[in-house]
Amino acid sequence: MPDTEFGLLPTMIGSMPHSDPDKAAALVARFLPDIPAWPQLPQRSFREGMVAQYSEGFPGIVAGEEKVFVDTGKDLDGPLEKLYAAYLANDATAYGISADYAAGLHRFLGLDNLSPQAMKGQVTGPVTWGLAVSDDSGKAIIYDEMLSDAAVKLLRLKAVWQEKALGRISKRSIMFLDEPAMASYGSSYVPLSQERVISLISEVLGGIGGLKGIHCCGNTDWPVLLETEMDIISFDSYDYAQSLTLYPDEIRDFIIRGGAIAWGIVPTDEKQLAQETAASLKDRLEEAMAPFARRGIPFERLAKQGLLTPSCGLGNLASDDAAAHALELLAELSKKMRKRYL
């Protein structure tokens, strides 16, 4: 069984509104000392957005200020051969994430005096990335057999490289795939079969040696994702608590076999955030957990096999102060819940 007894310690999804990586890294280290996540800084540079950030090294990639696309007019054969050779050798050396694309990651790797229980990283998932990156005709590469296969292999190597880099901070790693596009699964926007979704995600997860999580901040068909080898469900329990309660039996089985839930309970909408306190969020979190307790999973077990996070990334907040307030609430809520249930 996976070691998922986090005891509702706090961590975060990834993005922050900062442009200064030093300030962002210091804030994470202050409020999330036990399970920090390196900060993605999309306001600092287009390259730090969740699509461009993982595009380095992809054959024919063009990461402009407006969009990320593949120029199929370039010679792709050599770069594809190089990518496949690295994948087969599980050698991610040439497919890391540079400081130009992840200043927060590299700043965090340089911090001293860290002794976390685990270190969290994140990679954009293959469904979301494959739908967001197009070829030069405007067609999403997920619908191109060759390019989508290459994308999965690139993202797997990004996860391999990142997990190794974060291992310098903690031997216990947690890697999330961020899959916001899965909120549209089953619609005309994501006309992919269940088998294809499971195959794409499973191949990326297969490169991760530590704990594996999937984050989706909206409603999705969680039983599909539960067919993968993920250890942690990460979801927006502030606005979409019912998205898990629709599947009580599947979630109960997931918990019983050792799975964990990352409860995204601190809102990332500025108006909502200003209205909440740690006490009000505790009430809301307990309400989100209650349906599972009624299905036979004690609150104490949900707490043991749980993490607390913001509902999504903090990158869309208007100020650094708002992000600090969100993390402060998160840390305070964690203390209240741990005192009550653990």
Residue pairs with C-beta under 8 A, 6 or more apart in sequence:
1 257
1 258
2 211
2 231
2 258
2 259
2 260
3 172
3 211
4 211
4 231
4 232
4 258
4 259
4 260
4 305
5 304
5 305
6 35
6 118
6 260
6 304
6 305
6 306
6 307
7 303
7 304
7 306
7 338
7 342
8 263
8 303
8 306
8 307
8 308
8 334
8 337
8 338
8 341
8 342
9 34
9 35
9 117
9 307
9 308
9 334
9 338
10 31
10 32
10 34
10 35
10 307
10 308
10 309
10 327
10 330
10 331
10 333
10 334
11 32
11 35
11 36
11 37
11 120
11 174
11 262
11 307
11 308
11 309
12 28
12 32
12 37
12 120
12 309
12 310
12 313
12 314
12 327
12 330
13 37
13 122
13 176
13 178
13 215
13 217
13 234
13 264
13 309
13 310
13 312
13 313
13 314
14 37
14 38
14 39
14 40
14 50
14 122
14 176
14 178
14 313
14 315
15 39
15 40
15 41
15 42
15 50
15 313
15 314
15 315
15 316
16 24
16 27
16 28
16 39
16 40
16 41
16 104
16 313
16 314
16 315
16 320
16 323
17 43
17 314
17 315
17 316
17 317
17 318
17 319
17 320
17 322
17 323
18 24
18 27
18 39
18 41
18 43
18 44
18 104
18 320
18 323
19 41
19 43
19 44
20 44
21 39
21 41
21 44
21 103
21 104
21 106
21 107
22 107
23 320
24 39
24 41
24 104
24 107
24 320
25 38
25 39
25 104
25 107
25 108
25 111
27 39
27 320
27 323
27 324
27 327
28 36
28 37
28 38
28 39
28 108
28 327
29 36
29 108
29 111
29 114
30 327
31 324
31 327
31 328
31 330
31 331
32 327
32 330
32 331
33 114
33 115
33 116
34 116
34 117
34 118
35 116
35 117
35 118
35 119
35 120
35 174
35 307
36 108
36 114
36 116
36 119
36 120
36 169
37 119
37 120
37 121
37 122
38 102
38 104
38 105
38 108
38 109
38 120
38 121
38 166
39 104
39 105
39 108
40 48
40 50
40 53
40 102
40 104
40 105
40 122
40 313
40 315
41 48
41 103
41 104
41 315
42 48
42 49
42 50
42 315
43 315
44 103
45 100
45 101
45 103
46 52
46 63
46 64
46 65
47 53
47 63
47 100
47 101
48 101
48 102
48 103
48 104
50 124
50 128
50 178
51 68
51 124
51 129
51 132
51 133
52 63
52 68
52 101
53 97
53 101
53 102
53 124
54 97
54 123
54 124
54 129
54 154
54 155
54 158
55 61
55 63
55 68
55 101
55 133
56 95
56 96
56 97
56 98
56 101
57 79
57 83
57 94
57 95
57 154
57 157
58 70
58 79
58 83
58 133
58 150
58 151
58 154
59 70
59 74
59 76
59 79
59 80
59 83
59 150
60 70
60 71
60 72
60 74
60 76
60 79
61 68
61 69
61 70
61 71
61 133
62 68
62 69
62 70
62 71
67 134
68 132
68 133
69 133
69 134
69 135
69 136
70 133
70 134
70 135
70 136
70 141
70 147
71 136
72 135
72 136
72 137
73 136
80 146
80 150
82 94
83 95
83 150
83 153
83 154
83 157
84 150
84 153
86 92
86 93
86 94
86 95
86 157
87 153
87 156
87 157
90 160
90 207
92 157
92 158
92 160
92 161
92 164
93 161
95 154
95 157
95 158
95 161
96 158
96 161
96 162
96 165
97 105
97 158
97 161
97 162
98 106
99 105
99 106
105 162
105 165
108 169
109 165
109 166
109 168
109 169
111 169
114 169
114 170
116 169
116 170
117 170
117 172
118 170
118 172
118 173
118 174
118 210
118 211
119 166
119 167
119 169
119 170
119 172
119 173
119 174
120 173
120 174
120 175
120 176
121 159
121 162
121 163
121 166
121 173
121 174
121 175
121 176
122 175
122 176
122 177
122 178
122 215
123 155
123 158
123 159
123 162
123 175
123 176
123 177
123 178
123 204
124 132
124 155
124 177
124 178
125 155
125 177
125 178
125 179
125 181
125 182
125 201
125 204
125 214
126 142
126 148
126 151
126 152
126 155
126 177
126 200
126 201
126 203
126 204
127 142
127 179
127 181
127 182
127 185
127 190
127 192
127 197
127 200
127 201
128 178
128 179
128 180
128 181
128 182
129 151
129 155
130 140
130 141
130 142
130 148
130 151
130 152
130 200
131 140
131 142
131 181
131 189
131 190
132 140
132 181
133 140
133 141
133 151
134 140
134 141
135 141
135 144
135 147
141 147
141 148
141 151
142 148
142 151
142 192
142 200
148 200
152 200
152 203
152 204
153 203
155 204
156 203
156 204
156 206
156 207
157 207
159 175
159 204
159 207
159 208
160 207
160 208
162 175
163 173
163 175
163 208
163 209
163 210
166 173
167 173
172 210
172 211
173 208
173 209
173 210
173 211
174 210
174 211
174 213
174 232
175 208
175 210
175 211
175 212
175 213
176 212
176 213
176 214
176 215
176 232
176 234
177 201
177 204
177 205
177 212
177 213
177 214
177 215
178 215
179 201
179 214
179 215
179 216
179 220
179 225
180 215
180 216
180 217
180 218
181 189
181 190
182 190
182 197
182 214
182 216
182 220
182 221
182 225
183 216
183 217
183 218
183 219
183 220
184 190
184 218
185 192
185 197
185 220
185 221
185 224
186 221
194 224
194 227
197 224
198 224
198 227
198 228
201 214
201 225
201 228
202 228
202 229
205 212
205 228
205 229
205 230
206 229
211 231
211 232
212 229
212 230
212 231
212 232
213 230
213 231
213 232
213 233
213 234
213 260
213 262
214 225
214 228
214 230
214 232
214 233
214 234
215 234
215 235
215 262
216 225
216 234
216 235
217 235
217 236
217 240
217 264
217 311
217 312
218 236
218 240
218 243
219 240
219 243
220 243
222 233
222 235
222 243
222 244
222 246
222 247
222 250
222 251
223 247
223 250
225 233
226 233
226 250
226 254
230 259
231 258
231 259
231 260
232 259
232 260
232 261
232 262
232 307
233 244
233 251
233 254
233 259
233 260
233 261
233 262
234 261
234 262
234 264
234 307
234 309
235 243
235 244
235 261
235 262
235 263
235 264
236 243
236 264
236 311
236 312
237 244
237 263
237 264
237 265
237 285
237 288
237 311
238 264
238 265
238 266
238 267
238 272
238 284
238 311
239 267
239 311
241 287
241 288
244 251
244 261
244 292
245 291
245 292
248 291
248 292
248 295
249 295
251 261
251 292
252 292
252 295
252 296
252 297
255 261
255 292
255 297
255 301
255 302
255 305
256 297
258 305
259 305
260 305
260 306
260 307
261 302
261 305
261 306
261 307
262 306
262 307
262 308
262 309
263 285
263 288
263 289
263 306
263 307
263 308
263 309
264 309
264 310
264 311
264 312
265 281
265 284
265 285
265 288
265 308
265 309
265 311
265 333
266 273
266 276
266 281
266 308
266 309
266 310
266 311
266 326
266 329
266 330
266 333
267 273
267 276
267 310
267 311
267 326
268 310
268 311
268 312
268 313
268 314
268 316
268 317
268 326
270 317
270 318
270 322
273 317
273 322
273 325
273 326
273 329
276 329
277 329
278 329
278 332
278 333
278 336
279 336
281 329
281 333
282 333
282 336
282 337
282 340
285 308
285 333
285 337
286 299
289 299
289 302
292 302
293 299
293 302
299 341
300 341
300 342
303 337
303 338
303 341
303 342
304 342
308 330
308 333
308 334
308 337
309 330
310 326
310 327
310 330
314 322
314 323
314 326
314 327
317 323
317 326
